Amino acid sequence: MQALALQSDRAIAELFYQVTHSGNLTRTQSHGLQSLCQSALAQDDRDAVNRLLYAIRRGWVRISD
């Protein structure tokens, strides 16, 4: 999934759902999340991105190729 495709509200919510249920995130999705942190997002979207990044740091979500 491209970083630009993640910018819609629905795409962020869908990604959050998929990742929290599967426990896996692709490297491309991870880079997209990191770039989203630098862009202007609604507070709810920013919270969802921050939760996913926190889950990665804690080891709850694995990054796969």
mmJSON file of the N, C-alpha and C atoms, coordinates in Angstrom:
{"data_MODEL":{"atom_site":{
"group_PDB":["ATOM","ATOM","ATOM","ATOM","ATOM","ATOM","ATOM","ATOM","ATOM","ATOM","ATOM","ATOM","ATOM","ATOM","ATOM","ATOM","ATOM","ATOM","ATOM","ATOM","ATOM","ATOM","ATOM","ATOM","ATOM","ATOM","ATOM","ATOM","ATOM","ATOM","ATOM","ATOM","ATOM","ATOM","ATOM","ATOM","ATOM","ATOM","ATOM","ATOM","ATOM","ATOM","ATOM","ATOM","ATOM","ATOM","ATOM","ATOM","ATOM","ATOM","ATOM","ATOM","ATOM","ATOM","ATOM","ATOM","ATOM","ATOM","ATOM","ATOM","ATOM","ATOM","ATOM","ATOM","ATOM","ATOM","ATOM","ATOM","ATOM","ATOM","ATOM","ATOM","ATOM","ATOM","ATOM","ATOM","ATOM","ATOM","ATOM","ATOM","ATOM","ATOM","ATOM","ATOM","ATOM","ATOM","ATOM","ATOM","ATOM","ATOM","ATOM","ATOM","ATOM","ATOM","ATOM","ATOM","ATOM","ATOM","ATOM","ATOM","ATOM","ATOM","ATOM","ATOM","ATOM","ATOM","ATOM","ATOM","ATOM","ATOM","ATOM","ATOM","ATOM","ATOM","ATOM","ATOM","ATOM","ATOM","ATOM","ATOM","ATOM","ATOM","ATOM","ATOM","ATOM","ATOM","ATOM","ATOM","ATOM","ATOM","ATOM","ATOM","ATOM","ATOM","ATOM","ATOM","ATOM","ATOM","ATOM","ATOM","ATOM","ATOM","ATOM","ATOM","ATOM","ATOM","ATOM","ATOM","ATOM","ATOM","ATOM","ATOM","ATOM","ATOM","ATOM","ATOM","ATOM","ATOM","ATOM","ATOM","ATOM","ATOM","ATOM","ATOM","ATOM","ATOM","ATOM","ATOM","ATOM","ATOM","ATOM","ATOM","ATOM","ATOM","ATOM","ATOM","ATOM","ATOM","ATOM","ATOM","ATOM","ATOM","ATOM","ATOM","ATOM","ATOM","ATOM","ATOM","ATOM","ATOM","ATOM","ATOM","ATOM","ATOM","ATOM"],
"id":[1,2,3,4,5,6,7,8,9,10,11,12,13,14,15,16,17,18,19,20,21,22,23,24,25,26,27,28,29,30,31,32,33,34,35,36,37,38,39,40,41,42,43,44,45,46,47,48,49,50,51,52,53,54,55,56,57,58,59,60,61,62,63,64,65,66,67,68,69,70,71,72,73,74,75,76,77,78,79,80,81,82,83,84,85,86,87,88,89,90,91,92,93,94,95,96,97,98,99,100,101,102,103,104,105,106,107,108,109,110,111,112,113,114,115,116,117,118,119,120,121,122,123,124,125,126,127,128,129,130,131,132,133,134,135,136,137,138,139,140,141,142,143,144,145,146,147,148,149,150,151,152,153,154,155,156,157,158,159,160,161,162,163,164,165,166,167,168,169,170,171,172,173,174,175,176,177,178,179,180,181,182,183,184,185,186,187,188,189,190,191,192,193,194,195],
"type_symbol":["N","C","C","N","C","C","N","C","C","N","C","C","N","C","C","N","C","C","N","C","C","N","C","C","N","C","C","N","C","C","N","C","C","N","C","C","N","C","C","N","C","C","N","C","C","N","C","C","N","C","C","N","C","C","N","C","C","N","C","C","N","C","C","N","C","C","N","C","C","N","C","C","N","C","C","N","C","C","N","C","C","N","C","C","N","C","C","N","C","C","N","C","C","N","C","C","N","C","C","N","C","C","N","C","C","N","C","C","N","C","C","N","C","C","N","C","C","N","C","C","N","C","C","N","C","C","N","C","C","N","C","C","N","C","C","N","C","C","N","C","C","N","C","C","N","C","C","N","C","C","N","C","C","N","C","C","N","C","C","N","C","C","N","C","C","N","C","C","N","C","C","N","C","C","N","C","C","N","C","C","N","C","C","N","C","C","N","C","C","N","C","C","N","C","C"],
"label_atom_id":["N","CA","C","N","CA","C","N","CA","C","N","CA","C","N","CA","C","N","CA","C","N","CA","C","N","CA","C","N","CA","C","N","CA","C","N","CA","C","N","CA","C","N","CA","C","N","CA","C","N","CA","C","N","CA","C","N","CA","C","N","CA","C","N","CA","C","N","CA","C","N","CA","C","N","CA","C","N","CA","C","N","CA","C","N","CA","C","N","CA","C","N","CA","C","N","CA","C","N","CA","C","N","CA","C","N","CA","C","N","CA","C","N","CA","C","N","CA","C","N","CA","C","N","CA","C","N","CA","C","N","CA","C","N","CA","C","N","CA","C","N","CA","C","N","CA","C","N","CA","C","N","CA","C","N","CA","C","N","CA","C","N","CA","C","N","CA","C","N","CA","C","N","CA","C","N","CA","C","N","CA","C","N","CA","C","N","CA","C","N","CA","C","N","CA","C","N","CA","C","N","CA","C","N","CA","C","N","CA","C","N","CA","C","N","CA","C","N","CA","C","N","CA","C","N","CA","C"],
"label_alt_id":[null,null,null,null,null,null,null,null,null,null,null,null,null,null,null,null,null,null,null,null,null,null,null,null,null,null,null,null,null,null,null,null,null,null,null,null,null,null,null,null,null,null,null,null,null,null,null,null,null,null,null,null,null,null,null,null,null,null,null,null,null,null,null,null,null,null,null,null,null,null,null,null,null,null,null,null,null,null,null,null,null,null,null,null,null,null,null,null,null,null,null,null,null,null,null,null,null,null,null,null,null,null,null,null,null,null,null,null,null,null,null,null,null,null,null,null,null,null,null,null,null,null,null,null,null,null,null,null,null,null,null,null,null,null,null,null,null,null,null,null,null,null,null,null,null,null,null,null,null,null,null,null,null,null,null,null,null,null,null,null,null,null,null,null,null,null,null,null,null,null,null,null,null,null,null,null,null,null,null,null,null,null,null,null,null,null,null,null,null,null,null,null,null,null,null],
"label_comp_id":["MET","MET","MET","GLN","GLN","GLN","ALA","ALA","ALA","LEU","LEU","LEU","ALA","ALA","ALA","LEU","LEU","LEU","GLN","GLN","GLN","SER","SER","SER","ASP","ASP","ASP","ARG","ARG","ARG","ALA","ALA","ALA","ILE","ILE","ILE","ALA","ALA","ALA","GLU","GLU","GLU","LEU","LEU","LEU","PHE","PHE","PHE","TYR","TYR","TYR","GLN","GLN","GLN","VAL","VAL","VAL","THR","THR","THR","HIS","HIS","HIS","SER","SER","SER","GLY","GLY","GLY","ASN","ASN","ASN","LEU","LEU","LEU","THR","THR","THR","ARG","ARG","ARG","THR","THR","THR","GLN","GLN","GLN","SER","SER","SER","HIS","HIS","HIS","GLY","GLY","GLY","LEU","LEU","LEU","GLN","GLN","GLN","SER","SER","SER","LEU","LEU","LEU","CYS","CYS","CYS","GLN","GLN","GLN","SER","SER","SER","ALA","ALA","ALA","LEU","LEU","LEU","ALA","ALA","ALA","GLN","GLN","GLN","ASP","ASP","ASP","ASP","ASP","ASP","ARG","ARG","ARG","ASP","ASP","ASP","ALA","ALA","ALA","VAL","VAL","VAL","ASN","ASN","ASN","ARG","ARG","ARG","LEU","LEU","LEU","LEU","LEU","LEU","TYR","TYR","TYR","ALA","ALA","ALA","ILE","ILE","ILE","ARG","ARG","ARG","ARG","ARG","ARG","GLY","GLY","GLY","TRP","TRP","TRP","VAL","VAL","VAL","ARG","ARG","ARG","ILE","ILE","ILE","SER","SER","SER","ASP","ASP","ASP"],
"label_asym_id":["A","A","A","A","A","A","A","A","A","A","A","A","A","A","A","A","A","A","A","A","A","A","A","A","A","A","A","A","A","A","A","A","A","A","A","A","A","A","A","A","A","A","A","A","A","A","A","A","A","A","A","A","A","A","A","A","A","A","A","A","A","A","A","A","A","A","A","A","A","A","A","A","A","A","A","A","A","A","A","A","A","A","A","A","A","A","A","A","A","A","A","A","A","A","A","A","A","A","A","A","A","A","A","A","A","A","A","A","A","A","A","A","A","A","A","A","A","A","A","A","A","A","A","A","A","A","A","A","A","A","A","A","A","A","A","A","A","A","A","A","A","A","A","A","A","A","A","A","A","A","A","A","A","A","A","A","A","A","A","A","A","A","A","A","A","A","A","A","A","A","A","A","A","A","A","A","A","A","A","A","A","A","A","A","A","A","A","A","A","A","A","A","A","A","A"],
"label_entity_id":["1","1","1","1","1","1","1","1","1","1","1","1","1","1","1","1","1","1","1","1","1","1","1","1","1","1","1","1","1","1","1","1","1","1","1","1","1","1","1","1","1","1","1","1","1","1","1","1","1","1","1","1","1","1","1","1","1","1","1","1","1","1","1","1","1","1","1","1","1","1","1","1","1","1","1","1","1","1","1","1","1","1","1","1","1","1","1","1","1","1","1","1","1","1","1","1","1","1","1","1","1","1","1","1","1","1","1","1","1","1","1","1","1","1","1","1","1","1","1","1","1","1","1","1","1","1","1","1","1","1","1","1","1","1","1","1","1","1","1","1","1","1","1","1","1","1","1","1","1","1","1","1","1","1","1","1","1","1","1","1","1","1","1","1","1","1","1","1","1","1","1","1","1","1","1","1","1","1","1","1","1","1","1","1","1","1","1","1","1","1","1","1","1","1","1"],
"label_seq_id":[1,1,1,2,2,2,3,3,3,4,4,4,5,5,5,6,6,6,7,7,7,8,8,8,9,9,9,10,10,10,11,11,11,12,12,12,13,13,13,14,14,14,15,15,15,16,16,16,17,17,17,18,18,18,19,19,19,20,20,20,21,21,21,22,22,22,23,23,23,24,24,24,25,25,25,26,26,26,27,27,27,28,28,28,29,29,29,30,30,30,31,31,31,32,32,32,33,33,33,34,34,34,35,35,35,36,36,36,37,37,37,38,38,38,39,39,39,40,40,40,41,41,41,42,42,42,43,43,43,44,44,44,45,45,45,46,46,46,47,47,47,48,48,48,49,49,49,50,50,50,51,51,51,52,52,52,53,53,53,54,54,54,55,55,55,56,56,56,57,57,57,58,58,58,59,59,59,60,60,60,61,61,61,62,62,62,63,63,63,64,64,64,65,65,65],
"pdbx_PDB_ins_code":[null,null,null,null,null,null,null,null,null,null,null,null,null,null,null,null,null,null,null,null,null,null,null,null,null,null,null,null,null,null,null,null,null,null,null,null,null,null,null,null,null,null,null,null,null,null,null,null,null,null,null,null,null,null,null,null,null,null,null,null,null,null,null,null,null,null,null,null,null,null,null,null,null,null,null,null,null,null,null,null,null,null,null,null,null,null,null,null,null,null,null,null,null,null,null,null,null,null,null,null,null,null,null,null,null,null,null,null,null,null,null,null,null,null,null,null,null,null,null,null,null,null,null,null,null,null,null,null,null,null,null,null,null,null,null,null,null,null,null,null,null,null,null,null,null,null,null,null,null,null,null,null,null,null,null,null,null,null,null,null,null,null,null,null,null,null,null,null,null,null,null,null,null,null,null,null,null,null,null,null,null,null,null,null,null,null,null,null,null,null,null,null,null,null,null],
"Cartn_x":[0.854,0.0,0.896,0.629,1.433,1.07,2.021,1.779,0.655,0.582,-0.469,-1.843,-1.908,-3.197,-3.674,-2.781,-3.147,-3.769,-3.774,-4.19,-5.689,-6.492,-7.921,-8.265,-9.281,-9.683,-10.037,-10.76,-11.195,-10.001,-9.01,-7.839,-7.054,-6.934,-6.208,-6.969,-8.278,-9.082,-9.025,-9.078,-9.011,-7.651,-6.577,-5.239,-5.101,-5.604,-5.537,-6.242,-7.413,-8.174,-7.4,-6.898,-6.184,-4.937,-4.179,-2.919,-3.159,-4.136,-4.374,-4.915,-5.624,-6.146,-5.145,-4.284,-3.323,-1.99,-1.629,-0.349,0.823,0.541,1.586,1.392,2.51,2.52,3.645,3.382,4.456,5.402,6.593,7.587,7.109,6.439,5.905,4.852,3.979,2.961,3.606,4.659,5.359,5.961,6.598,7.168,6.065,4.931,3.795,3.284,3.232,2.797,3.755,5.039,6.022,5.913,5.653,5.515,4.214,3.183,1.918,2.07,2.98,3.188,3.645,4.265,4.759,3.704,2.598,1.577,0.452,-0.399,-1.535,-2.652,-2.981,-4.042,-5.025,-6.229,-7.196,-6.673,-7.078,-6.571,-6.851,-8.022,-8.344,-7.41,-7.112,-6.206,-4.786,-4.366,-3.03,-2.914,-3.973,-3.973,-3.854,-4.572,-4.515,-3.113,-2.496,-1.131,-0.164,-0.303,0.589,0.418,-0.806,-1.034,-0.353,-0.428,0.234,1.755,2.31,3.754,4.187,3.382,3.676,3.645,2.657,2.552,3.76,4.286,5.493,6.675,6.835,7.962,7.89,6.704,6.534,6.661,6.636,6.746,5.409,4.319,2.993,2.619,3.238,3.026,4.37,4.405,5.639,5.647,6.817,6.977,7.518,6.798,7.216,7.545,8.229,8.604,7.539],
"Cartn_y":[-1.172,0.0,1.23,2.148,3.353,4.353,5.224,6.226,7.172,7.501,8.403,7.769,6.467,5.781,5.736,5.911,5.853,7.144,8.188,9.477,9.616,8.79,8.916,8.362,8.931,8.524,7.037,6.579,5.19,4.241,4.634,3.783,3.616,4.666,4.582,3.678,3.84,2.994,1.535,1.283,-0.087,-0.711,0.045,-0.456,-0.76,0.122,-0.093,-1.396,-1.616,-2.833,-4.08,-4.053,-5.21,-5.54,-4.519,-4.742,-5.215,-4.631,-5.046,-6.464,-6.914,-8.273,-9.297,-8.917,-9.878,-9.851,-8.698,-8.573,-8.415,-8.194,-8.036,-6.747,-6.15,-4.926,-5.053,-4.699,-4.771,-3.594,-3.748,-2.685,-1.417,-1.586,-0.443,0.293,-0.448,0.172,0.903,0.325,0.955,2.295,2.33,3.592,4.609,4.128,5.017,5.628,4.827,5.338,6.397,6.144,7.105,8.432,8.365,9.611,10.325,9.567,10.197,11.001,10.606,11.335,12.768,12.992,14.316,15.168,14.549,15.289,15.738,16.598,17.11,16.068,15.552,14.563,15.031,14.502,14.727,14.045,14.507,13.968,12.474,12.011,10.585,9.754,10.248,9.531,9.519,10.65,10.73,9.76,9.654,8.715,7.276,6.929,5.569,5.256,6.189,5.991,5.842,6.681,6.594,5.273,4.767,3.47,2.348,2.397,1.366,1.436,2.632,2.772,2.314,2.591,2.13,0.599,-0.003,-1.468,-2.092,-1.438,-1.934,-1.865,-0.735,-0.583,-1.594,-1.9,-2.842,-4.299,-4.544,-5.91,-6.618,-5.905,-6.499,-6.697,-5.903,-6.001,-6.268,-7.258,-7.585,-6.923,-6.481,-5.933,-7.042,-7.323,-8.365,-7.729,-8.496,-7.989,-8.185],
"Cartn_z":[0.0,0.0,0.0,-0.886,-1.009,0.079,0.411,1.442,1.029,-0.246,-0.697,-0.561,-0.736,-0.625,0.82,1.768,3.18,3.684,2.894,3.404,3.605,3.0,3.233,4.611,5.224,6.563,6.603,5.613,5.578,5.436,4.652,4.447,5.747,6.521,7.79,8.759,8.829,9.707,9.276,7.976,7.461,7.747,7.548,7.843,9.329,10.182,11.621,11.996,11.429,11.696,11.246,10.022,9.482,10.298,10.628,11.338,12.765,13.455,14.835,14.908,13.893,13.912,13.402,12.474,11.927,12.677,13.226,13.912,12.961,11.687,10.678,9.903,9.534,8.757,7.739,6.494,5.506,5.695,5.174,5.287,4.565,3.441,2.696,3.515,4.168,5.016,6.184,6.734,7.847,7.436,6.275,5.792,5.511,5.017,4.79,6.079,7.14,8.442,8.964,8.802,9.282,8.539,7.24,6.483,6.84,7.207,7.608,8.888,9.728,10.976,10.708,9.559,9.212,8.51,8.082,7.342,8.274,7.751,8.52,8.511,9.683,9.829,10.889,10.797,11.867,13.128,14.267,15.532,15.665,15.253,15.338,14.471,13.269,12.373,12.94,13.48,14.08,15.265,16.066,17.191,16.705,15.639,15.092,14.583,13.875,13.366,14.532,15.551,16.712,17.459,17.542,18.191,17.43,16.099,15.299,15.46,15.425,15.604,16.997,18.002,19.361,19.428,18.774,18.764,18.077,17.065,16.393,17.349,18.022,18.958,20.096,20.571,21.678,21.234,19.921,19.425,19.285,19.427,19.301,17.842,16.973,15.533,14.894,14.005,13.303,11.929,11.5,10.159,9.274,8.197,7.259,5.915,5.087,3.757,2.744],
"occupancy":[1.0,1.0,1.0,1.0,1.0,1.0,1.0,1.0,1.0,1.0,1.0,1.0,1.0,1.0,1.0,1.0,1.0,1.0,1.0,1.0,1.0,1.0,1.0,1.0,1.0,1.0,1.0,1.0,1.0,1.0,1.0,1.0,1.0,1.0,1.0,1.0,1.0,1.0,1.0,1.0,1.0,1.0,1.0,1.0,1.0,1.0,1.0,1.0,1.0,1.0,1.0,1.0,1.0,1.0,1.0,1.0,1.0,1.0,1.0,1.0,1.0,1.0,1.0,1.0,1.0,1.0,1.0,1.0,1.0,1.0,1.0,1.0,1.0,1.0,1.0,1.0,1.0,1.0,1.0,1.0,1.0,1.0,1.0,1.0,1.0,1.0,1.0,1.0,1.0,1.0,1.0,1.0,1.0,1.0,1.0,1.0,1.0,1.0,1.0,1.0,1.0,1.0,1.0,1.0,1.0,1.0,1.0,1.0,1.0,1.0,1.0,1.0,1.0,1.0,1.0,1.0,1.0,1.0,1.0,1.0,1.0,1.0,1.0,1.0,1.0,1.0,1.0,1.0,1.0,1.0,1.0,1.0,1.0,1.0,1.0,1.0,1.0,1.0,1.0,1.0,1.0,1.0,1.0,1.0,1.0,1.0,1.0,1.0,1.0,1.0,1.0,1.0,1.0,1.0,1.0,1.0,1.0,1.0,1.0,1.0,1.0,1.0,1.0,1.0,1.0,1.0,1.0,1.0,1.0,1.0,1.0,1.0,1.0,1.0,1.0,1.0,1.0,1.0,1.0,1.0,1.0,1.0,1.0,1.0,1.0,1.0,1.0,1.0,1.0,1.0,1.0,1.0,1.0,1.0,1.0],
"B_iso_or_equiv":[0.0,0.0,0.0,0.0,0.0,0.0,0.0,0.0,0.0,0.0,0.0,0.0,0.0,0.0,0.0,0.0,0.0,0.0,0.0,0.0,0.0,0.0,0.0,0.0,0.0,0.0,0.0,0.0,0.0,0.0,0.0,0.0,0.0,0.0,0.0,0.0,0.0,0.0,0.0,0.0,0.0,0.0,0.0,0.0,0.0,0.0,0.0,0.0,0.0,0.0,0.0,0.0,0.0,0.0,0.0,0.0,0.0,0.0,0.0,0.0,0.0,0.0,0.0,0.0,0.0,0.0,0.0,0.0,0.0,0.0,0.0,0.0,0.0,0.0,0.0,0.0,0.0,0.0,0.0,0.0,0.0,0.0,0.0,0.0,0.0,0.0,0.0,0.0,0.0,0.0,0.0,0.0,0.0,0.0,0.0,0.0,0.0,0.0,0.0,0.0,0.0,0.0,0.0,0.0,0.0,0.0,0.0,0.0,0.0,0.0,0.0,0.0,0.0,0.0,0.0,0.0,0.0,0.0,0.0,0.0,0.0,0.0,0.0,0.0,0.0,0.0,0.0,0.0,0.0,0.0,0.0,0.0,0.0,0.0,0.0,0.0,0.0,0.0,0.0,0.0,0.0,0.0,0.0,0.0,0.0,0.0,0.0,0.0,0.0,0.0,0.0,0.0,0.0,0.0,0.0,0.0,0.0,0.0,0.0,0.0,0.0,0.0,0.0,0.0,0.0,0.0,0.0,0.0,0.0,0.0,0.0,0.0,0.0,0.0,0.0,0.0,0.0,0.0,0.0,0.0,0.0,0.0,0.0,0.0,0.0,0.0,0.0,0.0,0.0,0.0,0.0,0.0,0.0,0.0,0.0],
"pdbx_formal_charge":[null,null,null,null,null,null,null,null,null,null,null,null,null,null,null,null,null,null,null,null,null,null,null,null,null,null,null,null,null,null,null,null,null,null,null,null,null,null,null,null,null,null,null,null,null,null,null,null,null,null,null,null,null,null,null,null,null,null,null,null,null,null,null,null,null,null,null,null,null,null,null,null,null,null,null,null,null,null,null,null,null,null,null,null,null,null,null,null,null,null,null,null,null,null,null,null,null,null,null,null,null,null,null,null,null,null,null,null,null,null,null,null,null,null,null,null,null,null,null,null,null,null,null,null,null,null,null,null,null,null,null,null,null,null,null,null,null,null,null,null,null,null,null,null,null,null,null,null,null,null,null,null,null,null,null,null,null,null,null,null,null,null,null,null,null,null,null,null,null,null,null,null,null,null,null,null,null,null,null,null,null,null,null,null,null,null,null,null,null,null,null,null,null,null,null],
"auth_seq_id":[1,1,1,2,2,2,3,3,3,4,4,4,5,5,5,6,6,6,7,7,7,8,8,8,9,9,9,10,10,10,11,11,11,12,12,12,13,13,13,14,14,14,15,15,15,16,16,16,17,17,17,18,18,18,19,19,19,20,20,20,21,21,21,22,22,22,23,23,23,24,24,24,25,25,25,26,26,26,27,27,27,28,28,28,29,29,29,30,30,30,31,31,31,32,32,32,33,33,33,34,34,34,35,35,35,36,36,36,37,37,37,38,38,38,39,39,39,40,40,40,41,41,41,42,42,42,43,43,43,44,44,44,45,45,45,46,46,46,47,47,47,48,48,48,49,49,49,50,50,50,51,51,51,52,52,52,53,53,53,54,54,54,55,55,55,56,56,56,57,57,57,58,58,58,59,59,59,60,60,60,61,61,61,62,62,62,63,63,63,64,64,64,65,65,65],
"auth_comp_id":["MET","MET","MET","GLN","GLN","GLN","ALA","ALA","ALA","LEU","LEU","LEU","ALA","ALA","ALA","LEU","LEU","LEU","GLN","GLN","GLN","SER","SER","SER","ASP","ASP","ASP","ARG","ARG","ARG","ALA","ALA","ALA","ILE","ILE","ILE","ALA","ALA","ALA","GLU","GLU","GLU","LEU","LEU","LEU","PHE","PHE","PHE","TYR","TYR","TYR","GLN","GLN","GLN","VAL","VAL","VAL","THR","THR","THR","HIS","HIS","HIS","SER","SER","SER","GLY","GLY","GLY","ASN","ASN","ASN","LEU","LEU","LEU","THR","THR","THR","ARG","ARG","ARG","THR","THR","THR","GLN","GLN","GLN","SER","SER","SER","HIS","HIS","HIS","GLY","GLY","GLY","LEU","LEU","LEU","GLN","GLN","GLN","SER","SER","SER","LEU","LEU","LEU","CYS","CYS","CYS","GLN","GLN","GLN","SER","SER","SER","ALA","ALA","ALA","LEU","LEU","LEU","ALA","ALA","ALA","GLN","GLN","GLN","ASP","ASP","ASP","ASP","ASP","ASP","ARG","ARG","ARG","ASP","ASP","ASP","ALA","ALA","ALA","VAL","VAL","VAL","ASN","ASN","ASN","ARG","ARG","ARG","LEU","LEU","LEU","LEU","LEU","LEU","TYR","TYR","TYR","ALA","ALA","ALA","ILE","ILE","ILE","ARG","ARG","ARG","ARG","ARG","ARG","GLY","GLY","GLY","TRP","TRP","TRP","VAL","VAL","VAL","ARG","ARG","ARG","ILE","ILE","ILE","SER","SER","SER","ASP","ASP","ASP"],
"auth_asym_id":["A","A","A","A","A","A","A","A","A","A","A","A","A","A","A","A","A","A","A","A","A","A","A","A","A","A","A","A","A","A","A","A","A","A","A","A","A","A","A","A","A","A","A","A","A","A","A","A","A","A","A","A","A","A","A","A","A","A","A","A","A","A","A","A","A","A","A","A","A","A","A","A","A","A","A","A","A","A","A","A","A","A","A","A","A","A","A","A","A","A","A","A","A","A","A","A","A","A","A","A","A","A","A","A","A","A","A","A","A","A","A","A","A","A","A","A","A","A","A","A","A","A","A","A","A","A","A","A","A","A","A","A","A","A","A","A","A","A","A","A","A","A","A","A","A","A","A","A","A","A","A","A","A","A","A","A","A","A","A","A","A","A","A","A","A","A","A","A","A","A","A","A","A","A","A","A","A","A","A","A","A","A","A","A","A","A","A","A","A","A","A","A","A","A","A"],
"auth_atom_id":["N","CA","C","N","CA","C","N","CA","C","N","CA","C","N","CA","C","N","CA","C","N","CA","C","N","CA","C","N","CA","C","N","CA","C","N","CA","C","N","CA","C","N","CA","C","N","CA","C","N","CA","C","N","CA","C","N","CA","C","N","CA","C","N","CA","C","N","CA","C","N","CA","C","N","CA","C","N","CA","C","N","CA","C","N","CA","C","N","CA","C","N","CA","C","N","CA","C","N","CA","C","N","CA","C","N","CA","C","N","CA","C","N","CA","C","N","CA","C","N","CA","C","N","CA","C","N","CA","C","N","CA","C","N","CA","C","N","CA","C","N","CA","C","N","CA","C","N","CA","C","N","CA","C","N","CA","C","N","CA","C","N","CA","C","N","CA","C","N","CA","C","N","CA","C","N","CA","C","N","CA","C","N","CA","C","N","CA","C","N","CA","C","N","CA","C","N","CA","C","N","CA","C","N","CA","C","N","CA","C","N","CA","C","N","CA","C","N","CA","C","N","CA","C","N","CA","C"],
"pdbx_PDB_model_num":[1,1,1,1,1,1,1,1,1,1,1,1,1,1,1,1,1,1,1,1,1,1,1,1,1,1,1,1,1,1,1,1,1,1,1,1,1,1,1,1,1,1,1,1,1,1,1,1,1,1,1,1,1,1,1,1,1,1,1,1,1,1,1,1,1,1,1,1,1,1,1,1,1,1,1,1,1,1,1,1,1,1,1,1,1,1,1,1,1,1,1,1,1,1,1,1,1,1,1,1,1,1,1,1,1,1,1,1,1,1,1,1,1,1,1,1,1,1,1,1,1,1,1,1,1,1,1,1,1,1,1,1,1,1,1,1,1,1,1,1,1,1,1,1,1,1,1,1,1,1,1,1,1,1,1,1,1,1,1,1,1,1,1,1,1,1,1,1,1,1,1,1,1,1,1,1,1,1,1,1,1,1,1,1,1,1,1,1,1,1,1,1,1,1,1]
}}}
